[in-house]
């Protein structure tokens, strides 16, 4: 129990520090407009880098993930809320899996 407690505390610290330190260190620094634009896009780039490989490895067949990504892109292009995009992709892939696989 004690080992598990300290492991949870350690994981919390390791997760918290990388989020807190940039806020404290860069709080008073004003970046040029170009760098502000670049830094605003970093979260989207990281999210894309995390999600993109999962599209190809979600199932044995690569087309399965590509279909889900296509539905997600289509729903987001149509202006759907992020929750609708996620649920729509899940429902679409679930129905494909149920009826065809």
ABEGO torsion letter per residue (X at the ends): XAAAAAAAAAAAAAAAAAAAAAAAAAAABBBBAAAAAAAAAAAAAAAAAAAAAAAAAABABAAAAAAAAAAAAAAAAAGBBAAAAAAAAAAAAAAAAAAAX
